[in-house]
């Protein structure tokens, strides 16, 4: 997709693996500085590739795969791939651009 950098793609691939995650955790897991991750999340959200997770006050580890405890309070803004983001990641994986991630 035009306009996506390697770091943008790294964030998308991380969200695919994690299912649901928040900025600081994404920064730690991808090695991208937090400020840059937050900018990338804003960009990807405006492109319709990710969405904020809405709902209750807790999040189960079965949903957020990178969480260490079974259930956590949602005190961060969590993100997940949108349907459009899922389709993009799938096409990137098929095209070989995302191998090794």
C-alpha positions in Angstrom: 0.0 0.0 0.0 1.3 3.4 -0.9 2.6 5.6 1.9 3.5 2.8 4.3 7.0 2.7 5.7 8.8 -0.4 7.0 8.0 0.8 10.6 4.3 1.1 9.7 4.4 -2.4 8.5 6.2 -3.6 11.6 3.5 -2.1 13.8 0.8 -3.8 11.7 2.6 -7.2 11.9 3.0 -6.8 15.6 -0.8 -6.1 16.0 -1.5 -9.2 13.9 0.6 -11.3 16.3 -0.6 -9.6 19.5 -4.3 -9.2 18.4 -4.7 -6.2 20.8 -1.9 -4.0 22.2 -1.1 -0.5 23.4 1.6 2.0 22.3 4.3 1.4 24.9 4.1 -2.4 24.5 4.2 -2.0 20.7 7.3 0.2 21.1 9.0 -2.3 23.4 8.2 -5.3 21.1 9.1 -3.6 17.8 12.1 -1.5 19.0 10.5 1.6 17.6 10.7 4.7 19.9 7.4 5.4 21.7 6.8 8.8 20.2 7.2 7.4 16.7 4.9 4.5 17.5 2.2 6.9 18.7 2.6 8.9 15.4 2.4 5.6 13.4 -0.7 4.5 15.3 -2.4 7.9 14.5 -1.5 7.5 10.9 -2.7 3.9 10.6 -5.9 4.7 12.4 -6.6 7.6 10.0 -5.9 5.3 7.1 -8.5 2.8 8.5 -6.0 0.0 9.0 -6.3 -0.1 12.8 -9.0 0.8 15.3 -9.2 1.5 19.0 -10.6 -1.2 21.2 -13.9 -0.2 22.8 -15.7 -1.9 25.5 -15.3 -2.9 29.2 -12.8 -2.0 31.8 -10.8 -5.2 31.6 -9.0 -7.1 28.9 -8.3 -10.8 29.0 -5.0 -12.4 28.0 -6.9 -14.6 25.5 -7.6 -11.4 23.6 -4.4 -9.5 24.3 -1.8 -12.2 23.6 1.2 -10.3 24.9 -0.3 -9.5 28.3 1.4 -11.3 31.2 -1.5 -11.6 33.6 -4.8 -13.4 32.9 -6.8 -10.2 33.1 -5.7 -6.5 33.2 -7.5 -3.2 33.7 -7.6 -1.1 30.6 -5.6 2.0 31.6 -4.1 2.4 28.1 -5.5 3.0 24.7 -5.5 -0.4 23.0 -5.5 -1.0 19.2 -6.2 -3.8 16.9 -6.2 -4.4 13.2 -9.4 -3.3 11.4 -10.8 -5.6 8.7 -9.0 -3.5 6.1 -5.8 -3.9 8.1 -6.2 -7.7 8.4 -6.6 -7.9 4.6 -3.5 -5.8 4.0 -1.4 -7.9 6.4 -2.6 -11.0 4.7 -1.7 -9.7 1.2 1.7 -8.5 2.5 2.4 -12.0 3.9 1.4 -13.6 0.6 3.5 -11.2 -1.3 6.6 -12.1 0.7 7.2 -8.5 1.9 6.5 -9.4 5.5 8.6 -12.6 5.7 10.6 -12.9 8.9 8.1 -10.9 11.0 
